[in-house]
Amino acid sequence: MAAWMSSRSSQERDNSRGRDARHERDQNGHRPQRNRFTGSAAVARAKQHLLELTGQEPETVSSINRRPDGGWNVQLEVVELERIPRTTDILASYAIRLDDEGELLGYERVNRYYRNAASGGDE
């Protein structure tokens, strides 16, 4: 019976450590790197969210940035109106905000432009 008790205690200790490991943070309050949501996963989730919200498939990723709180900002480009020639397609930029687990915090269309429009602000 003592063997059973000691093995049970060992399992309880291991389970306790597992719970503690999930909630541990470094001295800056950040979770360990091993559990973080990666940038490529953030892009995939942002594309999925935008497709669900707009019904349009993102064409490209313009930017991705990790926020100090651990979440992600992803900017995606979408063809909103296809035209002939393709240089006159109308595209839109969407800013997608995700938390550190990939859940949608917000999205916004931040720009709309012709595919052939010069970028960079030089006229």
C-alpha positions as CSV (number, residue, x, y, z in Angstrom):
1,M,0.0,0.0,0.0
2,A,2.9,2.4,0.7
3,A,4.2,1.8,-2.9
4,W,0.8,2.9,-4.2
5,M,0.8,5.9,-2.0
6,S,4.3,7.0,-3.1
7,S,3.5,6.4,-6.8
8,R,0.3,8.4,-6.5
9,S,2.2,11.2,-4.7
10,S,4.7,11.2,-7.5
11,Q,1.9,11.5,-10.1
12,E,0.3,14.3,-8.2
13,R,3.6,16.1,-8.0
14,D,4.1,15.7,-11.8
15,N,0.6,17.0,-12.5
16,S,1.1,19.9,-10.1
17,R,4.4,20.8,-12.0
18,G,2.5,20.6,-15.3
19,R,-0.1,23.1,-14.1
20,D,2.6,25.3,-12.7
21,A,4.6,25.2,-16.0
22,R,1.6,26.3,-18.0
23,H,1.3,29.4,-15.8
24,E,5.0,30.2,-15.2
25,R,6.3,33.5,-16.5
26,D,9.8,35.0,-16.7
27,Q,10.9,38.1,-14.7
28,N,9.3,40.4,-17.3
29,G,5.9,38.6,-17.0
30,H,6.2,36.8,-20.4
31,R,5.3,33.2,-21.0
32,P,8.1,30.8,-22.0
33,Q,8.9,30.8,-25.8
34,R,8.0,27.1,-26.3
35,N,4.2,27.9,-25.9
36,R,4.1,31.0,-28.1
37,F,2.0,31.3,-31.2
38,T,4.4,31.6,-34.1
39,G,4.4,34.3,-36.9
40,S,3.5,31.8,-39.6
41,A,0.6,30.5,-37.5
42,A,-0.5,34.0,-37.0
43,V,-0.6,34.7,-40.8
44,A,-2.5,31.5,-41.4
45,R,-5.1,32.4,-38.7
46,A,-5.4,36.0,-40.0
47,K,-6.1,34.7,-43.5
48,Q,-8.7,32.4,-42.2
49,H,-10.4,35.1,-40.2
50,L,-10.4,37.6,-43.1
51,L,-11.8,35.0,-45.4
52,E,-14.6,34.3,-42.9
53,L,-15.4,38.0,-42.5
54,T,-15.2,39.2,-46.1
55,G,-15.6,36.1,-48.2
56,Q,-12.5,37.0,-50.1
57,E,-9.2,35.1,-50.3
58,P,-6.2,37.3,-49.3
59,E,-3.7,37.7,-52.1
60,T,-0.6,38.5,-50.1
61,V,0.8,39.4,-46.7
62,S,2.1,43.0,-46.5
63,S,3.4,42.9,-42.9
64,I,3.5,41.0,-39.7
65,N,4.6,42.4,-36.3
66,R,4.5,40.9,-32.8
67,R,3.0,43.3,-30.3
68,P,4.5,43.8,-26.8
69,D,1.5,42.0,-25.2
70,G,2.4,38.8,-27.2
71,G,-0.3,39.2,-29.9
72,W,0.2,39.8,-33.6
73,N,-0.6,42.6,-36.1
74,V,-1.0,41.2,-39.7
75,Q,-1.7,43.2,-42.8
76,L,-3.2,41.4,-45.7
77,E,-4.0,42.5,-49.3
78,V,-7.2,41.4,-51.0
79,V,-8.4,41.9,-54.6
80,E,-11.8,43.4,-54.0
81,L,-12.7,44.0,-57.7
82,E,-11.1,42.2,-60.6
83,R,-10.9,44.1,-63.9
84,I,-9.4,43.8,-67.3
85,P,-6.5,44.7,-67.6
86,R,-5.4,43.3,-64.2
87,T,-3.4,46.5,-63.6
88,T,-6.8,48.2,-62.9
89,D,-7.9,45.7,-60.2
90,I,-9.0,47.3,-57.0
91,L,-7.2,46.0,-54.0
92,A,-7.6,46.6,-50.3
93,S,-5.3,46.4,-47.3
94,Y,-6.7,44.9,-44.1
95,A,-5.1,45.2,-40.6
96,I,-5.8,42.1,-38.5
97,R,-5.2,42.1,-34.8
98,L,-4.8,38.7,-33.1
99,D,-4.2,37.8,-29.5
100,D,-1.3,35.5,-28.4
101,E,-3.4,32.4,-29.2
102,G,-4.6,33.5,-32.6
103,E,-8.0,34.7,-31.7
104,L,-9.3,37.7,-33.6
105,L,-9.2,41.0,-31.6
106,G,-10.1,43.2,-34.5
107,Y,-9.9,44.0,-38.2
108,E,-10.1,47.1,-40.3
109,R,-9.8,48.0,-44.0
110,V,-7.0,50.6,-43.9
111,N,-6.5,51.3,-47.6
112,R,-8.1,50.8,-51.0
113,Y,-6.2,51.3,-54.2
114,Y,-5.7,50.3,-57.9
115,R,-3.1,47.6,-58.5
116,N,-1.1,49.9,-60.8
117,A,-1.0,52.7,-58.2
118,A,2.5,53.7,-57.2
119,S,3.2,53.2,-53.5
120,G,5.6,55.0,-51.2
121,G,4.0,58.5,-51.3
122,D,6.1,59.8,-54.2
123,E,3.9,61.5,-56.8
